């Protein structure tokens, strides 16, 4: 499962990079507006941040490492490498997707708002771009399905001592129930945006719990959390909380 996820991540980046090259986005303008935007949309930022590092994503990697037997202060270098690599991979993917969309829009083309992501790929690279989008979306979806189901069950299995023995069945049940809900409700674009928005609210709460936990000796033993990371963490909690509140009050 871990190796397949890594391979899919690389494949997604390579295919999306191909579409970006064809779309030819204005890179200089993109770089300039990254630091000097004409408009700041807090709702969009909350959705993007929430969809990237909010919700179950905050715990998925940690839970997987613990289940793999990687824990304790001796494992800190491996944990740091894993976290840094995952953050870098997710960030690169989102930058490439943005550049692909920017290239299409800058070229004067208007994507179909009912399925904007697929339309961007198709407008940039024609039929082949549409097929690439399908494969990229499948890779992203299957890894997310596995990750969310596994992480959700990893919380549940601590409720009763018998649950760990049926973890696999619980994961399958979680996927099936989620699929049924999706079939009944539909509207994937709206659901995706709503999930990202909700996850944006969960992020400061989850990070607050982690900042408290790292100072509980019965949980972390002799581990000394760097003061700089604590300060940065508190600032992130305050900033994301403020953005989330501002986003919901301006709906």
ZIJO-V750485 format. One record per residue. PHI is phi as a letter, one per 40 degrees, with the letter a starting at -180 (999 if undefined). OMEGA is omega in radians with two decimals (NA if undefined). D_FIRST is the distance of its C-alpha to the first C-alpha in Angstrom with 1 decimal. Layout:
# ZIJO-V750485
phi=PHI omega=OMEGA d_first=D_FIRST
phi=PHI omega=OMEGA d_first=D_FIRST
This chain:
# ZIJO-V750485
phi=999 omega=-3.13 d_first=0.0
phi=c omega=-3.11 d_first=3.8
phi=c omega=3.12 d_first=5.6
phi=c omega=3.13 d_first=5.2
phi=c omega=3.11 d_first=6.2
phi=c omega=-3.13 d_first=8.8
phi=c omega=3.14 d_first=10.1
phi=c omega=3.12 d_first=10.6
phi=c omega=3.12 d_first=12.4
phi=c omega=-3.14 d_first=14.6
phi=c omega=3.13 d_first=15.4
phi=c omega=-3.12 d_first=16.4
phi=c omega=-3.12 d_first=18.7
phi=c omega=-3.11 d_first=20.3
phi=c omega=3.14 d_first=21.1
phi=c omega=3.08 d_first=22.4
phi=c omega=3.09 d_first=24.4
phi=d omega=3.13 d_first=26.0
phi=c omega=3.11 d_first=27.1
phi=c omega=-3.14 d_first=28.5
phi=c omega=3.13 d_first=30.6
phi=c omega=-3.10 d_first=32.0
phi=c omega=3.12 d_first=32.7
phi=f omega=3.14 d_first=34.7
phi=c omega=3.08 d_first=34.6
phi=c omega=-3.01 d_first=37.4
phi=c omega=-3.13 d_first=35.6
phi=c omega=3.13 d_first=38.7
phi=c omega=3.13 d_first=39.2
phi=c omega=3.13 d_first=35.6
phi=c omega=-3.13 d_first=35.9
phi=c omega=-3.08 d_first=39.3
phi=c omega=3.03 d_first=38.3
phi=c omega=-3.12 d_first=35.3
phi=b omega=-3.14 d_first=37.9
phi=b omega=-3.08 d_first=40.8
phi=c omega=3.06 d_first=39.6
phi=c omega=-3.10 d_first=42.3
phi=a omega=3.10 d_first=40.8
phi=b omega=-3.12 d_first=38.4
phi=b omega=-3.08 d_first=36.5
phi=c omega=3.13 d_first=35.3
phi=c omega=3.13 d_first=33.6
phi=c omega=3.13 d_first=31.6
phi=c omega=3.14 d_first=30.6
phi=c omega=3.12 d_first=29.6
phi=c omega=-3.12 d_first=27.4
phi=c omega=3.14 d_first=25.8
phi=c omega=3.13 d_first=25.3
phi=c omega=3.13 d_first=24.2
phi=c omega=-3.10 d_first=21.6
phi=c omega=-3.03 d_first=20.3
phi=b omega=-3.11 d_first=20.4
phi=c omega=3.07 d_first=21.8
phi=g omega=-3.10 d_first=20.9
phi=c omega=-3.07 d_first=17.6
phi=c omega=-3.14 d_first=16.4
phi=c omega=-3.03 d_first=18.9
phi=b omega=-3.01 d_first=17.1
phi=d omega=-3.10 d_first=13.3
phi=c omega=-3.14 d_first=12.9
phi=c omega=3.13 d_first=15.5
phi=c omega=-3.13 d_first=14.2
phi=c omega=3.12 d_first=10.8
phi=c omega=3.13 d_first=13.0
phi=c omega=3.13 d_first=15.4
phi=c omega=3.13 d_first=13.1
phi=c omega=3.12 d_first=12.1
phi=g omega=3.14 d_first=15.9
phi=c omega=-3.12 d_first=16.5
phi=a omega=-3.13 d_first=19.6
phi=g omega=-3.10 d_first=23.3
phi=c omega=3.14 d_first=25.4
phi=c omega=-3.10 d_first=24.6
phi=c omega=-3.08 d_first=21.0
phi=d omega=3.12 d_first=22.5
phi=d omega=3.13 d_first=22.2
phi=c omega=3.13 d_first=18.5
phi=c omega=3.13 d_first=18.0
phi=c omega=3.11 d_first=20.4
phi=c omega=-3.13 d_first=18.7
phi=c omega=-3.13 d_first=15.3
phi=c omega=-3.13 d_first=17.3
phi=c omega=3.13 d_first=19.5
phi=c omega=-3.14 d_first=16.9
phi=c omega=3.12 d_first=15.2
phi=c omega=3.13 d_first=18.7
phi=c omega=-3.13 d_first=19.8
phi=c omega=-3.13 d_first=17.1
phi=c omega=-3.12 d_first=17.8
phi=c omega=3.13 d_first=21.5
phi=c omega=-3.13 d_first=21.7
phi=c omega=-3.12 d_first=20.1
phi=c omega=3.08 d_first=22.6
phi=c omega=3.13 d_first=25.4
phi=c omega=3.11 d_first=24.8
phi=c omega=3.11 d_first=24.7
phi=c omega=-3.12 d_first=27.9
phi=c omega=3.10 d_first=29.6
phi=c omega=3.13 d_first=28.9
phi=c omega=3.14 d_first=30.5
phi=c omega=3.13 d_first=33.3
phi=c omega=3.13 d_first=34.1
phi=c omega=-3.11 d_first=34.5
phi=c omega=3.12 d_first=36.6
phi=c omega=3.10 d_first=38.6
phi=c omega=3.08 d_first=39.4
phi=g omega=-3.13 d_first=41.1
phi=c omega=-3.12 d_first=38.7
phi=b omega=3.14 d_first=37.8
phi=c omega=3.08 d_first=34.4
phi=c omega=-3.06 d_first=34.3
phi=c omega=3.09 d_first=33.7
phi=c omega=3.08 d_first=32.3
phi=a omega=-2.99 d_first=29.2
phi=c omega=-3.10 d_first=29.8
phi=c omega=3.12 d_first=26.5
phi=c omega=-3.12 d_first=26.6
phi=c omega=3.12 d_first=30.3
phi=c omega=-3.14 d_first=29.9
phi=c omega=-3.11 d_first=27.7
phi=c omega=3.12 d_first=30.2
phi=c omega=-3.12 d_first=33.3
phi=c omega=-3.01 d_first=32.0
phi=b omega=3.08 d_first=31.0
phi=g omega=-3.10 d_first=32.3
phi=c omega=3.13 d_first=30.6
phi=c omega=3.10 d_first=28.1
phi=c omega=3.12 d_first=27.2
phi=c omega=3.12 d_first=26.7
phi=c omega=3.08 d_first=24.3
phi=c omega=3.11 d_first=22.4
phi=d omega=-3.14 d_first=22.3
phi=d omega=-3.12 d_first=20.9
phi=c omega=3.12 d_first=18.0
phi=c omega=-3.13 d_first=17.4
phi=c omega=3.12 d_first=17.7
phi=c omega=3.12 d_first=15.2
phi=d omega=-3.13 d_first=12.5
phi=c omega=-3.09 d_first=13.7
phi=c omega=-3.05 d_first=14.0
phi=c omega=3.10 d_first=10.7
phi=c omega=3.11 d_first=8.8
phi=c omega=3.12 d_first=11.9
phi=c omega=3.13 d_first=11.9
phi=c omega=-3.10 d_first=8.6
phi=c omega=-3.11 d_first=9.8
phi=c omega=3.13 d_first=13.3
phi=c omega=-3.14 d_first=12.9
phi=c omega=-3.07 d_first=11.0
phi=c omega=3.12 d_first=13.6
phi=c omega=3.13 d_first=16.5
phi=c omega=3.13 d_first=15.9
phi=c omega=3.02 d_first=15.6
phi=c omega=-3.05 d_first=19.2
phi=c omega=-3.02 d_first=20.4
phi=c omega=3.09 d_first=19.6
phi=c omega=-3.09 d_first=22.1
phi=c omega=-3.08 d_first=24.9
phi=a omega=-3.09 d_first=25.4
phi=c omega=-3.12 d_first=24.8
phi=c omega=-3.05 d_first=23.8
phi=c omega=3.11 d_first=21.0
phi=d omega=-3.12 d_first=18.3
phi=c omega=3.11 d_first=18.9
phi=b omega=-3.09 d_first=18.0
phi=d omega=-3.13 d_first=15.1
phi=d omega=3.13 d_first=13.0
phi=c omega=3.11 d_first=16.1
phi=c omega=3.11 d_first=16.7
phi=c omega=3.12 d_first=13.4
phi=c omega=3.13 d_first=14.4
phi=c omega=3.13 d_first=18.0
phi=c omega=-3.14 d_first=17.2
phi=c omega=-3.11 d_first=15.5
phi=c omega=3.13 d_first=18.6
phi=c omega=3.12 d_first=21.1
phi=c omega=3.12 d_first=19.9
phi=c omega=3.13 d_first=20.0
phi=c omega=3.11 d_first=23.5
phi=c omega=-3.14 d_first=24.7
phi=c omega=3.14 d_first=23.7
phi=c omega=-3.09 d_first=25.5
phi=c omega=-3.07 d_first=28.5
phi=c omega=-3.11 d_first=28.8
phi=g omega=3.10 d_first=27.5
phi=f omega=-3.05 d_first=28.5
phi=c omega=-3.11 d_first=25.1
phi=c omega=-3.14 d_first=26.8
phi=c omega=-3.14 d_first=28.8
phi=c omega=-3.14 d_first=26.0
phi=c omega=3.14 d_first=23.8
phi=c omega=3.14 d_first=26.8
phi=c omega=3.13 d_first=27.7
phi=c omega=3.11 d_first=24.3
phi=c omega=-3.14 d_first=24.4
phi=c omega=3.13 d_first=28.0
phi=c omega=3.12 d_first=27.3
phi=c omega=3.09 d_first=24.4
phi=c omega=3.08 d_first=27.0
phi=c omega=-3.12 d_first=29.1
phi=c omega=-3.05 d_first=26.4
phi=d omega=-3.12 d_first=25.6
phi=c omega=3.11 d_first=29.0
phi=c omega=-3.13 d_first=29.0
phi=c omega=3.14 d_first=25.6
phi=c omega=3.09 d_first=26.6
phi=c omega=3.12 d_first=30.0
phi=c omega=-3.14 d_first=28.4
phi=c omega=3.14 d_first=26.5
phi=c omega=3.07 d_first=29.7
phi=c omega=-3.06 d_first=31.6
phi=c omega=-3.07 d_first=29.0
phi=c omega=3.10 d_first=29.1
phi=b omega=3.06 d_first=32.8
phi=c omega=-3.03 d_first=32.6
phi=d omega=-3.13 d_first=33.3
phi=c omega=3.10 d_first=32.3
phi=c omega=-3.01 d_first=28.7
phi=b omega=3.10 d_first=28.4
phi=g omega=-3.09 d_first=31.1
phi=c omega=-3.11 d_first=32.6
phi=c omega=3.11 d_first=30.3
phi=b omega=-3.12 d_first=32.4
phi=c omega=-3.13 d_first=30.9
phi=d omega=-3.13 d_first=32.5
phi=c omega=-3.13 d_first=35.3
phi=d omega=3.13 d_first=34.4
phi=c omega=3.09 d_first=30.9
phi=c omega=-3.14 d_first=32.6
phi=c omega=3.12 d_first=35.2
phi=c omega=3.14 d_first=32.7
phi=c omega=3.12 d_first=30.6
phi=c omega=3.12 d_first=33.8
phi=c omega=3.12 d_first=34.8
phi=c omega=3.10 d_first=31.5
phi=d omega=-3.13 d_first=31.9
phi=c omega=-3.10 d_first=35.5
phi=c omega=-3.11 d_first=34.8
phi=c omega=3.07 d_first=31.9
phi=c omega=3.12 d_first=34.0
phi=c omega=-3.13 d_first=37.0
phi=c omega=-3.13 d_first=35.2
phi=c omega=3.13 d_first=33.7
phi=c omega=3.12 d_first=37.2
phi=c omega=-3.12 d_first=38.8
phi=c omega=-3.09 d_first=36.4
phi=c omega=3.12 d_first=37.0
phi=c omega=3.13 d_first=40.8
phi=b omega=3.12 d_first=41.1
phi=c omega=NA d_first=39.5
